[in-house]
Amino acid sequence: MPRRSVTIVGDEDDERWLVIDGRRWRRTDPCLPEDVVEELRSHLGRGRSGVGVAKKAGDTDAVAAARERVGLAKRGLGERGPTWWERETSERIAQAREALERLDELDRPDRP
């Protein structure tokens, strides 16, 4: 596997952006509680894995469901959606917790 080039953007952007192989990615919101971040990252990993498995199986519905999980997790982490640094901390934490609740609902056995 080729090595990736990771660069930290300077000054106030240090907390906001990460550059990998020349592409800028939004960092996880640093104000989020670590337990919430850990759970959201777990969902993100499962979603990414699910996308790969579903693509190999040719299951477009499963790909869509896995991508939904990835999107919810990334929005919860502050990596997608409105920029976290322009919002109130309480609103950002509430968004993360709401995303986590929605993700946990996806795992309920009684879900249709």
C-alpha angles and dihedrals in degrees: 000000000000118000117253123227110229119191129181113220113232137249119359090352090068090089095041109045142037121192117212119180090343095308120115118227128187113246124232113272105267095210094065118109111258094236091055091047091050093052093045091050089051090055090045092054092047090048093050091047090048091054091056095046093047093048091052089050092048090235105149094182091054090047090054092048092049091048089051088056091049092049094048091049094048092049090049090052090050092245093119134030124031114007109263096217091064095054137074116267093237091054091049093050091046090052091051093049092047091051090049091051091051091048092049089052089058088064096051110117092219092058112119 
